[in-house]
Structure formats: C-alpha cells, structure tokens
C-alpha cells in the first residue's frame, strides 16, 4: 500500500511517499520558501539527497512539482501505483474530529473554513484540487489539524463573549498543528518510556503553536479560533488586544480587509523587522547589529517562555518539553533563550547538545526532560489514511 502524504505549510510543501506494508519511506520531498527567489526543492531517496533551485510561484505549482518529481526520480512509473493521498488540512471547524474521505461536500467545507485559516486552507485545497486533476481516480483523505484538539475541555476552549456566539457561529478555540503535536507526544512518550505523562509540545516554524498534553490528549493550546492567535509568528501577529483593530478601523485609518491582511501577512517577525519573516535571516541581521532583528528574536523567545510557564502550571508535574518545526529543531539560539528563562520549572540542559540539535538535550539530572523531535506530520497523515483504508 503506497500512500502519498502532502503537508502544505504557509510557505512550504512537504511530501512523502510511504509503503505502509513495509513502513518504508520511498521518497521525501520538501519545497521550501515558496514564492521567494531562494525557493528550492530537496529530495531524499534512501541515502541519496538532491537539492535543486525551483521556480515555484504558489502552492498549486508546488503540488504539481511534487507529483512530477515522483516520476522524474523513477520512484514510481505510473500514478496508478499511489493507492491514496492524505492531505493535511488546517481548519476543520466543528465539522470534523477525525480524518475523512474527500468528496465535494468536504471540499465545500474546507473552502468555507478558508476565511478562518486564510494562510492555509486555500493552499490545502489547492493540493486536493491538483491531485483531483492529475490523479482523479486515486482516493484522497483530509487529515485536520484541529481534530487532535477536540479533547480540550469547554472551560478552556470557550471565550468570554456572549455564549450564543458559540451556538450560532461556532466561535471557540479550535487549535492547530494537531497532527504534529500528536506525533510529538507519541514519540516523546516512547522516549519517556511511560504511558501516563504531562508534556508541553512546541511546534515552532513560520506558524507556531504550543500545546499542553496530558496522557496523550490535548488539554490546551495557544492557537484559537483561527491560526492567528498565540505566539508571534513569521507574518502573523499572535495574540493582541482586540481593541487594536477596532481602534484602527474606528479612526478610519484602515478597512476591515486591510486589517485582516496586515494581521495575517504583514505582522509578526516581518512586521517588526520590515525585512524578513525567516528566523535565519533575522538571526544574521541581529548578529550584524540590527536592533529591530534583536527585538524580534527577543519577542519570540519571550512569548514561547511565557506560554510554557503558563501550561506547566495547569499540568502540574511536567515530564518533558518537546521542540519541533523549522525553528524548534534548528534555532538553538531561540531554544537557549527559552531554556535559560524557565530553569525554575526544573529544566537543566546541555549547551553543547543544544547547539548540535541532539534529540535529548536535557542533562541526566534534569527534572524535566527536553527533546528535539523532527516533525513527521507526513508519517502521521499516512498512518491515519492507512487506518481508514
């Protein structure tokens, strides 16, 4: 059984073709920095690694390139060899608490929910439509980021606004990045060697979220009604005083559509630096003395520490802290700032192991274990598809 897992991020596309009978990954691909001049495609087939410059203007282009690469690299001879495609879809609202077979009704709901996840659902849908066009007879499944967070209790997912807003419009905290938070929790539990556990998982990338997990179930998370909430991100503001957009609109400075665009596409790290949303670029700028770049990195590490501290309080005895995602796995300087600021919760770490991005970076005597677990949402997607098949 060969399953293709497609994972569209806000500016990237990851994909894997996995033989679920043998659990062997036949090919891994990552198209990074979509729409930017430095966009490239990285492919791994066994020990063979290939990196090429890529001209990819949007996510539809990226999906087309991903499908073509499977043939070009002779991983498959025909698209008929693909038994099913699993798509990461960010927002499932209250429609879905599990993965589903894609049909026109599902497509319509994903489209409808795009207004709540404007940076993701349209890209996720583009992947579905591209596959529908190129491999129309292959079954497609949608795996929703929001599904894992359906276990968050009502007192944590409700907002302090009129209750009828939830009843009429479904306004509540949904949470996102659920596929990777679920994967992180499963892998961390294996490393801990225990089924009962309290952990905090940090998915840190262009989009970022932190989740409190108790015995494998999400009990709270930083993202809310949409992926705009929580941490400061690449181009998203994160949590702000709700009066700010109202103030700007009332003063006549901006229209609603402009505010929405600003908060989703022109804020966050990009809004602070005015130059880049990429932590790698911002780090280089900071090392050259750019004060706004230094401020952006400090704001990011501060907010990560802030939420870890809060979640450690509601969990109680914390067993482990997990980092994942492009920033979580690679930006040792962000982890260092965060870990130095949360020593009071029982974290001790090895600075050398942290700089080397080792899997276990906590010291043997650390009360709270600290893990770096590379994101593998694609494997989690494939597992859910295989179960449905």
N, C-alpha and C positions, 0 to 999 in steps of 0.2 A: 504494500500500500504506500504510494508516494503522495505526500501532501506538501503543497506549497503554502508557506505562511508568509503573508505580506503585512508589514508593520510600517505604516506611514506616520512619521513624526511631523512636527510643524515645519521642519526644513530638511528632512531626510527620509530615506526609504530603506528599511532593512528587509531582507527576504532570505528564506531558507527552503530548500527542497530536502525533505526528510523521508527516508524509508522507515515507516513506523513498525514494520515487521522486525527489522534488524536494529532499529534505533540509530541508524547511521545517517549523518548529515551528508548528503550528496554534493551540495553546493551552498555556500553562504555568500550573500552579496550585500553591499552597503553603498548606497548612493548618497553622498554627503554634500551639504551646502547647496541644496537645490536652488536654482535661480541666481547663484553667485558665480563670479568669474573663476573661483578656485574649486568649483564643483568637480568631484571625481567619483569614479566607481571602483570599489575594492572588492575583489572576488577571491574566495578561498575554495579550492577543491582538494581535499586531503591536505597534504603538506605544501601544495602549490599555491602561491599567492600572486595575484595580479592586481596592479593598480594602474588605472588609466584616467586621463583627463576626460571630462564628459561635458557636453553641451546639453544641459537639461533645463528647460525654462520653467517647468511646473511638474506637479506630481503625476499627471497623466503621462507626460513624456517619460518620467522615471519608471512607471509601471511597464510601459511599452519596452523600455530598455532592459528591465529586469527579465521579462519574459523572453526577449530575443537572446539574452546572454545565455540562457539555459541551452539553447540550440547551438549558438556560436561556439560555446566551450565544450560541446558534444557531451553534455551531461545527460541529455535526452535526445532522441532522434525525432520524436513527434510529441506534440502537446497532449496527445491521447494517453501518454504514459502518466500524466498527472491525474490522480484519482479525485482530488478535491483541493480547493483553495480556501484557506482560512484567512479572513481579514480582521485586523484589529480595527474596531470602530470605537471612537472615544465616548460618545454620548448615546446611551440607550434610554435615558429618562427613566420613568417608571414602567415603560413598556416591557423591558427585558431584564430578568435577573439571571439569565444563563445564555449560552450560545444558541444561535438559531440558523436554520437553513434560509438562505437568501431567496426571497421572492419579491414580486412587485410591491406587496404590502410593506415588507421590511424596508425596501428601497425608499418608499414614500415616507416612512417614519424617520429614517436616517436623514433624509432631505429636510423634513420638518424640524428635526432637532439641530440642524446646522446653525440656526440662529442662536443656540445656546453654546455651541462649540465651533465658532466661525473659523478658527485656525486649523481645525482637524477634520470634522465630519465631512466637509466638502472634498478634502484630499482622500479620506477613506472611501467615500462614494465614487471618486474618480477611479480608484483601483478596482472597485467592483464592476463599474461600467466598462472599463478597459478589458477586464477578463471576460466579461459577458460578450464583448465584441470579438475578441481573439480566440477564446476557448468557450464558445457558447454552450457546449454540451457537458461541460465539467461542473460538478456541484460546487457551490460556493456557500460558505458559512460566515456569519458575523459573530465575532467574539468581542463583547463590550467591556470597556474599561470600567464602567460604572457597576457591573454585576458583582464584583468582589465586595463592594462597599454596601451592599444591601443589608448586611448584618449590623450596620451602625444603628444604635438604639435611637428611638424617636427623640428623646431629650437632647441628643447630640446632633441630629440632622435637621431639627426644626429651627427656624429663625424667629426672632422676637418681633414679628409683624402679625397683622390680623390672621387668625387661623384659616379663614376662608380663602386666603391666597394660596394656601397649600391644597385645599379641597378643590378649588376652581381651576387653578393654574399649575398645580404641581410644583410650586416654589418651595424648595427644600435643598439641603446639602445632598449632592449625589456622590462626589468624589471621583477621581480619575486615576489613570495609570494602574488600575486594578490588576491587570494581567501581570505586570512586573512585580507589584507588591506581593501578589500571591506567590509568584515564582521565588522571590527573595525569601519569603517566610518559610517556604518548603525547604529550600537549600540551607537556610540558617538553622532550621530545626534539626537537619541531618548533622550539621557541624556541632551543634549543641549536644546531640545525642539524647534528646528528651522530647516527649510529646507535649507536656504542659510547659508553656513558656509565655513570657511577656517580652515583646521586642518592638523596636521602632525601626521602620524601614524608610530610607531616604532615596527617592528617585530624583536625581539631580541632573538636569540637562538644559536644553533651551526652554523646555517646560519642566517645572519641578513640583514635586509634592512629597509630603512626609505623612506616614501612616502609623497609628498605634495599633498593634496587633496582639490579641490575647488568645492563646491556644489555636492559632491558625485563622482567627476571624478578625476582620477589621472592626474596630470599635470607634475610631475617629480618624479623620484625615484633614489635610489643610485645604485642599480644593473644595469648592462648594457647589452652588447651583450651576456654575459654569467653570471651565478651567482657568478663569481669570483670577480667582481668589487665592489667598495664601501667600506663599513666598514671592519675592521679587524674582522675575524670570528674564529671559532673553529680551523679549519685546513687550511682555505683559507686566502691568503694574503690581500685581499681587494685591493684598488687602489694603484698602484705603478708606478714609472717612467717606461714607456715602453722600455726605453733603457736598463734597468737592465737585462731582459732575453736575449736580443740581445748581450749585452756585455759578459755575461757568455758563450753564445754559440760561439761567435767570438773568445773568448780567448781559446776555446777548452776544457773548464772545464766540460761542460755538453752537452748532446744531447738534441734535442727538446723534446723527450718523457720524459726524466728525468726532464726537467724544468717544463713541464706540471704537472707531478706527484708532484713535490716539491710545486708548487704554489697552487695546489688543496688539497693535502693530508698532507703536511709536514710543512706548513707555519702557519700564524695566531697565535693564542694563543699557540698552540703546538710548533710552530717554535721558539717563544720567550722563553717559559719555558723549552722546551725539555722534559717535563714530562707529561703534560696533556692538552687536549683541552676543558676540562669541567670547567666552571667558579666556580663550587662548590669546586672542588679540588684545583683550583688556589687560591681561597679565603683562604682556610685552609692553604695552603703553605705560602701565604702572611702574615697571622697572626703569623706564626712561624718565620718570618723574611726573607723569601726568596725574594731577591731583583729582580730577573727576574719575579717572580709572581707579585710583586708590579708593575713592569714596564708594564706587560701585561694588568693588570686591568686599569692602568692609560691610556694606549694607546687606549683601548676600549672606556672608558668613554670620552676621548678627541675627538675621531672621531665621536661619537654619538652627542656630543655638537656641533661640527664643522658643521655637516650636518643640525642639527636642526636650527642653526643660519642662514645658507645659505637659507634654504627653507622658514624660517619665513620672509626673505627679499623679496622673489619673491611672497609670498602670500599676504603680507601686514598686515592687521589687523587679527591676529591669534586668533581664538576662543578657540581651545583646542589642547592639546598634549596627545597622547594616547600611552601607553606601553602595549605590548603583547608578547607572546612567553615565553619559559622557563626562560630566563634571564629577560626579560621585566616584567614578572609577579612576579618573586620571588627574584631577586637580588636587594634588597632595597639599598644596598651599592653602586651599579652602578648607580641606579636612583638618589641617594643622590648627588653623584659627578656631575652628569649631571645637575640636577636641580639647584644646587648651582652655577654652571657656566653660567647659562642662565637667571639669575634674571633680566637682563637688558631688556628682551623682555616682561616683565610683569608677570613672574611666581612667585607665592608665594605658599608654600606648608607646610603641617603639618608633621613634622618629625615622630611623633608617628603613624599617619595614614600610612605614607610611610613604616615604619618598619612593620606594620601589614598587608601590601599589600591590603589596602582597595580599593574599586572601585573608590572613589573620594578622592584624596589625596591633592588637592589644597585647600587653605583657601577660605572662602566666599568672601573675598575682592580681590582675585587674578584676574587680568585682563584676564589671560589665564587659562582656566580650565585644570586640569591634571587628566586623568583617567587611571585606570588599567583595561583592558578588557581581560579576559581569552580567548585565541584563541579557536575558534569553527569552524575551517575550514570544519569539517565534516558536520555540520548543513548546512553551505552554499553550500557544494557539494550536499547534499541531496535535498536542495531546487531547485538547478538547474536541477538535474535529474528529479525531480517531474514535473517541468515545461515542460521538453522535452517529458516526458511520456504522 
